Amino acid sequence: MDKQEKPYIHWLCQSLGAGNKSFLRALNGLGAPREVFDLAVSGKLADKLTGRFREKAALLSEKSNTFDVQGEYERLTGRGIHLVAQGETAYPARLSQIPDRPYALYYAGALPPEKKCAVALIGARDCSEYGRYMAGQFGAALARAGVQVISGMARGVDSIGQESALREDGYSMGVLGCGVDVCYPKENRALYEKLLAKGGVCSEYPPGVEPRAILFPPRNRIISGLADAVLVIEAREKSGTLITVDMALEQGREVYALPGRATDPLSSGCNRLIRQGAGLVSTPGELLEELFCGEGETRKNTEMKEETGAQTALVFLEGLSGELFAVLDFNPLPVQEIQRRFEQKYGRIIALPLLFKELLELCAEGHAGQIGGGYFMKILKA
Amino acid sequence: MLSTITSGAVYGVQSHLVEVEVDVSQGLPCFQIVGLPGSEVREARERVKVALRNVGVKLPPLCINVNLSPADLPKNGTMFDLPVAVGIMTALGKLSPETVEGTLFLGELGLSGELKPVKGVLPIAREAAARGIRKCLLPVENAWEGELVRGMESIGAANVQEAVAQLRGEASEKAGGTARRSGEEAPPPAADNDLDFSDINGQQTLKRAAEVAAAGFHNLLIIGAPGSGKTMLARRIPSILPPLSLEESLEVSTIYSICGLLQSAGSLKTTRPFLHPHHTITGRALAGGGRIPTPGVISLAHRGVLFLDELPEFKRETLDILRQPLEDRQVQIARSTGSYTYPADFMLVGAMNPCPCGFYPDREKCRCTPYEVKRYLSRVSGPILDRMDICVEALPMRFSDIAAGGKEESSEKVRERVMGARERQNARFAGTRLHFNADMDAGDVERYCRLGEKELRYMERMFSRMQLSARAYHRILKVARTVADLAGSEEIAEIHLAEAICYRQSDHKYWQ
């Protein structure tokens, strides 16, 4: 595509704002964006269209007269925001395969590297400690294996997965449901800045668009579209995450899910996905093996990683620490409950101060995690 | 003729003796009080005039001038009625000046001449004793307050006639035995409330944390679901606190006396106060206030427990008022008439739900969004949380805990251990301004919480592994000191540090 067209594409996206998909399609039928702009400025745009678009075209013509096309585009790039449209070579190849691909994609930071395998790591916003932990583990392991992590920068699983991937110096792309210059949710400011520096954020909406509930389901197709496979960490029975899964299936992406307890409402979505045929992965190694099936060199690498992972997981703790470790669960347990279970299992009472000390010792060694003051959970050392 | 009577007034918790000078002389008949009298004091004229007439003392048509000296201190309260009346009688020659000399007079007059109780007797009597006054004449209801002061002879009188009879040295038997002299038995202390730790089933971690908090007078924050026993536990904390020492008891009683809350109790405060204001309380009620400031709830909780249930429901501004008192252990209220200081050395016990619905992090029950949870928690300001040495979670009760009654430790047993820790602190802090481990500031922590080589290395490791903050470090050392004291150990060992670390604020779960 001609580079000269870009400012006009920006004009088109910016003037139409979010939504207006069918109108955009109709306008694209009239020719290149530059031609559309000329038509709009000369006021002939409405004549070329029919029905409800005529009114919209009139409005667009009116606005276009005062729109400084080149200036606006320069300002945009000046802010570090770039635009990539369909048909350009820079347009992500994975995205160009999907049926409902965005006309143009705004991005800041870097676009995902085409040659690297990509996984969309998604899940519930109000995730459990288990989800939090697993998202972190998967995010980090994928990054270490050179896999890029695509997600929506939402609270919970999304941000935790991306955060851990960036910490391991991996690439991560945050697909936003608002303009790329808007950080939503606000508390993820730090992650947003890190993504700009080490990864990227993108959105099909022009800069300045505020987040609205209606804008998020469409962006989910971009998340799955940018990925080779989708991994669901935690999802309720009815969850926005499952929208992404539906999109992924439409786009022919592999779907994997992390199993959870049958009684956990936060895992019910995942468990159902597995029953419906999604791939079951319980460790990052399993996922990597699936992803790199047949690619000898990378596979060896991941196998090795998995082996070392397994070894550290089976670390043998001696004495009281070992006994205590056996009592712990991957669900956080209150100290009192740990004391009770210890008594049940070994038939002796462990005094609170000693219990505190031993638990803290496990935490310091990385075998346990303290959640809040009074809850402890088991952690398998990675 | 001129007469001078000794009386007193309270400013904050400080008292001043006031000389009531009465001059009766020839001139245009009048009766006036000068020396910055408040409206209650000004109205003493009418009460005194009528009361004296009703007991048979007729005021002659003379010019009566009353001066309250020092004249630049504002005077409030009704305690000047009796001294003014006695002063007039002395000036009129009905009482000899020798009989009233060296005696402190306080009391409100009724129109029939009866004496009514007044506020602030205890602090004034203490001040008088310190100034060498050995005798006081008080309304009979207040007489016992005077008796509490060492070296003070306290005489109670039910009315003016009785007071006059006492002063003239006429037998008190005639007055029907209402007057009491010092040395008689003081009223029995109010019955201790029957709340006991053994009422709480289960909740071992919570009870242990309360024990540590009580031993070191540490502020305690309890987080837990509704119905998990937060309030129940908090109410029982006074029962495991060491009883008030005589000195402390006098301090507390002084405040209660100023508020007029002591005569209804009928004795010195011997149990530690427990105050639990509702969350709609205003800042003024909490810290004390008014044109003439009166002590607020935090001062009434002096040397005791201030329990704030549903902490995030309190107005933020109200809670923030606590910051200065928590730091200085006293509250200063400035008014145009001067600055008033009230002691406010209390143990703050806060209880709160972890989220608006109360069930977070139980995802089966809690439907609050992370944002809602965050917003709810952020209502408690950081500086207040900073003062919470011990943070503990109350767990929902298990049925086995509820059903298994009767085998829990009693308050008395817990208190024994607390007392042991208390004695260690007494020995350590003898001769310093400190009372409890919680009073230590950073410098004191360096001095009293010295760690051994091994423990230092342990803390160093925990510091990096558990991502402790520098602020948390001192808090942990203070609490560890108390845990060691409870265990009867002079050295702070790893096990004590570990427990203290577990009590640190669970920042990464609640306050991220």
Interface residues (C-beta under 8 A of the other chain):
Chain A: R125 D126 S128 E129 R155 G156 P185 E187 D264 P265 L266 P332 P334 V335 Q336 E337 Q339 L352 P353 L354 F356 K357 L359 L360 E361 C363 A364 E365 G366 Q370 I371 G372 G373 G374 Y375
Chain B: G202 Q203 Q204 T205 R208 I223 P361 R363 E364 T369 P370 Y371 K374 C391 V392 E393 L395 R461 M462 R465 M466 V483 A487 E494 I495 H496 A498 E499 I501 C502 Y503 R504 Q505 S506 H508 K509 Y510
